[in-house]
Amino acid sequence: MSDLVARTGRHQQRYQDGFRLVAGCIPFKYDEYCGVKSKEVKVLMINSPSGPGLLFPKGGWENDETKEEAALREAMEEAGVRGELKEFLGYYEFKSKTHVDEFSPEGRCKAAMFALLVEEVLSSWPEQDTRHQRQWVTITEAAEQLQSRHAWMKEALEVFSKWHAGKDDNDDNDSELP
């Protein structure tokens, strides 16, 4: 069990124009071969307690935090990782099947998504009892996981992939790799 505690409840939840605002990230790392970091990237996916398949950590953006703070908190609570936000990937709209309330009666959500360079993987984290599966996968494998259930996350992954490819083109020396 983790000493860290996840936030619960909706009393601090942000809403805007009928949308529940959420924040999340695509956690990533670079593979290592014989102790040397490569430019091959892996992304971290977690299981969902509400259905099959893997997804990226995301959750409610609360009134007392920025979208960046919310994304970092959700990564720690749901995936048990900490790191540095590297890029804002955009806003994505989707319809939640589980979060319908008086402020968003149709379950409409708007997610602010970021690229998170993982610096620490925790051995215990607040939601590990319900999100016990963490899996590092390639971008292609992540896209396959998101194919049928989370189209908006697949869109965010495509933006991440383009950003990362462009970042690699601009990185002529490996000293910038973590």
C-alpha positions in Angstrom: 0.0 0.0 0.0 1.2 3.5 -0.8 1.8 6.3 1.7 0.7 8.7 -1.0 -3.0 9.4 -1.2 -5.2 10.1 -4.3 -7.6 13.0 -4.4 -11.2 11.9 -4.5 -14.6 13.6 -5.0 -15.8 16.2 -7.3 -16.1 19.3 -5.0 -13.0 20.9 -6.6 -13.7 19.7 -10.2 -13.3 22.3 -13.0 -16.0 22.8 -15.6 -16.3 25.0 -18.6 -19.2 25.4 -21.0 -20.7 22.0 -20.1 -17.4 20.2 -20.3 -15.7 18.5 -17.3 -12.0 19.6 -17.6 -9.4 16.9 -17.2 -5.6 16.7 -17.6 -3.4 13.9 -18.5 -0.2 12.9 -20.1 1.7 10.4 -22.2 4.5 9.2 -20.0 7.6 8.3 -22.0 11.2 7.2 -21.6 14.1 6.2 -23.8 15.3 2.6 -24.0 18.7 1.7 -22.6 21.1 -0.7 -24.2 24.1 -1.7 -22.1 23.6 1.3 -19.9 23.5 3.7 -22.9 20.2 5.6 -23.6 18.9 5.3 -27.1 16.5 7.5 -29.0 14.0 4.7 -29.2 11.0 5.8 -27.1 8.6 3.8 -25.1 5.3 5.1 -23.6 3.7 3.9 -20.4 0.1 2.7 -20.5 -2.1 1.6 -17.6 -5.2 -0.5 -17.2 -8.6 1.1 -16.7 -10.8 0.0 -13.8 -13.9 0.8 -16.0 -13.1 -1.5 -19.0 -10.7 -3.5 -21.0 -7.5 -2.3 -22.6 -4.8 0.1 -21.7 -4.8 3.9 -21.7 -2.8 6.9 -20.6 -3.2 8.5 -17.1 -5.7 11.3 -16.9 -8.3 12.7 -14.5 -10.1 15.7 -13.1 -8.4 19.1 -13.3 -9.3 20.8 -10.0 -9.8 24.4 -9.1 -6.7 24.8 -6.9 -4.2 23.6 -9.6 -3.0 24.4 -13.0 -3.5 22.0 -15.9 0.2 21.1 -15.6 -0.1 20.4 -11.9 -3.2 18.3 -12.6 -1.4 16.2 -15.3 1.6 15.6 -13.0 -0.7 14.6 -10.1 -2.7 12.2 -12.3 0.5 10.6 -13.6 1.6 9.9 -10.0 -1.8 8.8 -8.7 -2.8 6.5 -11.6 0.5 5.3 -13.1 3.0 5.8 -10.2 5.4 7.9 -12.2 7.0 11.3 -11.7 8.8 13.4 -14.3 9.0 16.6 -16.3 6.4 17.9 -18.6 8.1 18.4 -22.0 5.3 19.5 -24.4 1.7 20.5 -24.4 0.0 18.2 -26.9 -3.4 20.0 -27.1 -7.0 19.8 -25.9 -9.1 16.7 -26.8 -12.8 16.4 -26.4 -14.5 13.1 -25.6 -17.6 11.7 -24.0 -17.3 9.9 -20.6 -19.5 6.9 -19.9 -18.7 7.1 -16.2 -18.6 10.8 -15.3 -22.0 12.3 -15.9 -23.2 15.0 -13.4 -25.3 18.1 -13.1 -22.5 20.3 -14.6 -21.8 17.9 -17.5 -25.1 16.0 -18.0 -24.0 14.5 -21.3 -20.6 13.4 -19.9 -18.7 15.7 -22.2 -15.0 16.2 -21.2 -12.1 18.2 -22.5 -8.6 16.9 -21.8 -5.4 18.9 -21.7 -2.7 16.4 -22.6 1.1 16.6 -22.2 4.2 14.7 -23.0 5.8 13.6 -19.6 9.5 12.5 -19.6 9.5 9.9 -16.8 12.3 10.4 -14.2 11.0 8.1 -11.4 8.9 5.0 -11.4 7.4 4.4 -7.9 7.1 1.0 -6.4 3.8 1.9 -4.8 1.3 4.6 -5.8 -2.2 5.7 -4.7 -4.3 3.8 -7.3 -2.2 0.7 -7.7 -5.0 -1.5 -6.3 -7.3 -0.5 -9.2 -4.6 0.3 -11.8 -2.2 -2.5 -11.2 -1.1 -3.0 -14.7 1.6 -0.7 -16.1 3.2 -1.5 -19.4 5.9 0.2 -21.4 5.1 -0.1 -25.1 6.2 1.3 -28.5 4.2 4.1 -30.1 2.8 1.5 -32.6 1.7 -0.8 -29.8 0.1 2.1 -27.9 -1.9 3.0 -31.1 -3.2 -0.5 -31.4 -4.3 -0.5 -27.7 -6.3 2.8 -28.3 -7.7 1.7 -31.7 -11.3 0.9 -30.7 -12.0 2.5 -27.3 -10.1 5.8 -26.9 -9.9 7.5 -30.3 -9.1 10.9 -28.7 -6.1 9.4 -26.9 -4.9 8.0 -30.2 -5.1 11.5 -31.7 -3.0 12.8 -28.8 -0.5 9.9 -29.4 -0.2 11.0 -33.0 0.6 14.5 -32.0 3.1 13.1 -29.5 4.7 11.0 -32.2 5.1 13.9 -34.6 6.5 16.1 -31.8 8.9 13.4 -30.7 10.0 12.8 -34.3 10.6 16.5 -34.9 12.5 16.7 -31.6 14.8 13.9 -32.6 15.5 15.6 -35.9 16.6 18.7 -34.0 18.8 16.8 -31.5 22.2 16.4 -33.1 23.9 15.4 -29.9 22.8 12.8 -27.4 23.8 14.9 -24.4 20.3 16.2 -24.2 18.9 12.7 -23.7 17.9 12.1 -20.1 
